[in-house]
């Protein structure tokens, strides 16, 4: 039965609140520290709004994030187990965080305490709207009546087929995270260079190319959809943006006007991911033959 389990993911999935509610998902909030204050970011933005976050980021504040701690996992998982439900947890990429391994340890502990219940933890190898697309598609399978085991099997088979393509505007945040050198960030900013990034088959962030200007970045990302996507005319794709809605809407309009895909959803890049990519980032994620990373 589809109602005897719940799909849980993390705030890094950057899914709209409406999608989370429609599909009956639960999202574990994550901590963002700005100045001396800690905020928990939820899909409904109850503690910190996306708008406030980017206003403060653009004003020069430097936020920090931390991964989900074991106690939070225990609270989330226990709530459903005591309701008699099993859990399918689709986790932020292990290539970018230790969250997955923490969840596995907690799951093992709880299944000893509740032997009649199941917890399946799956490393999505995805981040941000790539993770969001992965969770969205899993949620739709559940809504169609698929069992937890069937959805888990789909997830294991398809996690490396989620294609992530995105560009950033403010190179300071990639420099701060060690993805670009100080010299690269300085020169790139001066020349309006747009790094094109992706997530490889190990779930790690990688710079794939560099182009000059937003239009060329959009063209590059759109071409990856054409070159790498599988049956894209039947696909739902996800566009994420970090406080640049006009770019997301422009990209959506192009994809639909050219008849490339069936459905396009736009979502905010939340504070957890926004901390590491900065304002101005935009992304397109879809199912495809993943890029041949060198």
C-alpha positions, 0 to 999 in steps of 0.5 A: 500500500502506498500509504504505509510509508513516507518519503523523506528528504533534506532541505537541500532538495530545494523543492517548492512547498506546494510540491512537498505538500501535494506529494505528502513528502517530509523535508528535514530542515537544515541549519543556516547561521548568519552572524550570531543567529541560527535559523532552520530552513523549512520548505515553508520558510517559517524561520528564514525566508529566501528573500531575506536570505538573499537580501542579507547575502547581497549585503555582504553577510557570510552565512554558514551551514551544518549537516543534519545531526543524528538527534534530528534524524532520530526525531524525524524517523521515530515519529513515523515509526511510532505511527506504524509507517516505514521510511524511504529516505532520499539523502543529499549527495555523499560526495558533498556531505557526511549526512548519508552516513549519519542517517545510516547509523541512526537507521540501524539503531532504530530498526533494532528498536522497532524491528517491525519497521523498515528504513531504507536510506538511499544516497541520491548522489544529487544536490539542490534541484537535482536532488529535488527532481529525484525526490519529485519523481520518486514522490510521483511514483509513490502517488501512483501506488508504487510500494516502498521497495519499488520506489527504492529500486527505481531510486537506486537505478536512476540516481546517476541519471540525474543531470545537473547543470548550473552557472553561478554569478558571484565567484566569491562563494566558489572561491570560499568553498575551494572550487576556484582559486582567488586568481580565477575568481578575480579574473573571472569576475572582471571578464564576466566569466560564468563557470558551468558546473555539474555533479559527477557520478560520485556526487561531487561538484565539478567545474566543467566549462567556462563561458562569458555572459549569461546568454552563453551560459543558458545556451550551454546548459540548454544544449546539454539537455538536448545532447544528454537528455533521454526522451526529453519531450516526455520529461518534467525538468526542474529549473532552480534560481538563486534570486534571479527569477527572470533568468529562470522564467526566460529559460523556461520560456525557451524550453517550452517554446522550442517544444523540448520538454513536457513540463518545466517547474521553477523553484528557489535555490534555498539558503542551504545551497545558496550559501555555497553558490551565491545569488545569481546562480541558475540551474537546469536538471533532467534525466539523461545519460550523464556527462562523460566527466574526464 
